[in-house]
Amino acid sequence: MSNDNNIDKILEISVKKNGSPSPWTINDYYSTNNLNNSILSKKSLEISDNNKNETDILNEYEKIIINNSYTHFGYPYNLSYDYEEIFRFMKYSINNLGDPYVESNYGIHSRIFEKSVIDFFAKLWNINEPDYWGYVTTCGTEGNLHGMLLAKEKLGNAMVFTSRETHYSIFKAINYYNLELNIIDSTVMGEIDYSKLSEEIEKNKEKKIIININIGTTVKGAVDNIDKICKIIEKNNIKRENFYIHCDGALFAMIIPFIKDVPQLSFKYPIDSISVSGHKMIGCPMPCGVIVTRKENIKRLENKIEYLNSLDTTIMGSRNGQTSLYLWYGLRKKGYEGIKQDVFFSIENAKYLNSQLNKNRISSFINNNSNTVIFEKPNNIDFIKKWQLACEEDITHIIVMPNITKIKIDIFVNEFLDCIKKFGNITVKKNGQLSKLINVYN
Ligand SMILES: Cc1ncc(COP(=O)(O)O)c(C=O)c1O
């Protein structure tokens, strides 16, 4: 397909998709132009005096970024956004160092936008003023590190219960804070095994308990059932002061609130903190995220820093003030309805991808209300690299984000079929992920 054709078709799709401002989708077309890699070699990029070809280097780099944006299928980043109106602020050193609610003496900050973003999420997750505190983080990982730190500050030495399919950032926090770990098995489709969790909590109910609930696992997009988990805590009569629940909602904390008939991600449950990534469902050119917690939890962490004239309550010291502005702008332009449309658009296209793969006899799986499609790992590394597929054992996934249209899905499926013709299918590992999925579903 020629580039012009591609642009026309993709433009048509993004114009049809109301609600979210997505003109940049049209820029991520794939070009088959030969890229000049030599200009981006280590030698060419060397920092020394009297270099003159920076413009050529940057032009070539941009071509690569555009190409790779088009074939970006494996990671949950919404590349469909338009922040041009706020580019002008990029020339300022906007830094929200210290606590979002306590202004430091440094005047070039975006705390008003940061607090507005936190207010949006507090409302989305059902907690009222003045009961919450939160901040804009550098990413979902920082939110998880912060949530687990609050848990440690509340409970001291505690045992963490989390499923096998948990993101590595939670295990990293457990390591950093020297917490005891109790890994709970997951079902084949990635949800925590509730009967195992219940057994383990009953066995350890004299201990202080931290639970990490996965609001969407990384590989399979499985959402742990918050209602069932809270009932396990209740059944075991664990006192409120003896447990802490953190919800890792990197991607799905922006999806679940828009889905009907599922247990809601809500502070009406006895949960303590929720972390979400900002560059995932909302979309932002810089990694970022948000954590919201109950106000009482942050009190234990507060430390007055004289030279900041603010409180040290966050993981980082200097904090990116641009991302608060970007998140505020993205949320404000899309609004609740725009995000809802992005969520439904992604889930619908994920179902389409799943059905197209199955139709072509490629084993493919999807959880309910999920935009993560799991299927057999392609048998060719160049194909995997081109489409930037995240693989685990013999499976891979595509996370269908708002910039992945049906047109792109068709191009992908056709190329995958060509790849299978040329290189065959991956060998299914005995007792591996793929064979377990196939056994459960056939
Ligand atoms: C479930 C889950 N938690 C946490 C993270 C980390 O988020 P970030 O990449 O924003 O640090 C991810 C990233 O994909 C994730 O899938």
The ligand as a Tripos MOL2 file, in Angstrom:
@<TRIPOS>MOLECULE
LIG
   16    16     1     0     0
SMALL
NO_CHARGES

@<TRIPOS>ATOM
      1 C1          0.2420   -4.3320   35.1830 C.3       1 LIG1
      2 C2          1.3330   -3.3110   35.0170 C.ar      1 LIG1
      3 N1          1.7780   -2.6700   36.0930 N.ar      1 LIG1
      4 C3          2.7420   -1.7430   36.0140 C.ar      1 LIG1
      5 C4          3.3170   -1.4250   34.8050 C.ar      1 LIG1
      6 C5          4.4170   -0.4010   34.7550 C.3       1 LIG1
      7 O1          3.9700    0.7540   34.1540 O.3       1 LIG1
      8 P1          5.0200    1.8130   33.5640 P.3       1 LIG1
      9 O2          5.5480    1.2100   32.3150 O.co2     1 LIG1
     10 O3          4.1740    3.0160   33.3490 O.co2     1 LIG1
     11 O4          6.0660    1.9980   34.5880 O.co2     1 LIG1
     12 C6          2.8950   -2.0800   33.6540 C.ar      1 LIG1
     13 C7          3.5030   -1.7740   32.3550 C.2       1 LIG1
     14 O5          3.1820   -2.2770   31.3300 O.2       1 LIG1
     15 C8          1.8740   -3.0510   33.7610 C.ar      1 LIG1
     16 O6          1.4340   -3.7160   32.6890 O.3       1 LIG1
@<TRIPOS>BOND
     1     1     2 1
     2     2     3 ar
     3     2    15 ar
     4     3     4 ar
     5     4     5 ar
     6     5     6 1
     7     5    12 ar
     8     6     7 1
     9     7     8 1
    10     8     9 2
    11     8    10 1
    12     8    11 1
    13    12    13 1
    14    12    15 ar
    15    13    14 2
    16    15    16 1
@<TRIPOS>SUBSTRUCTURE
     1 LIG1         1 GROUP 0 **** ****
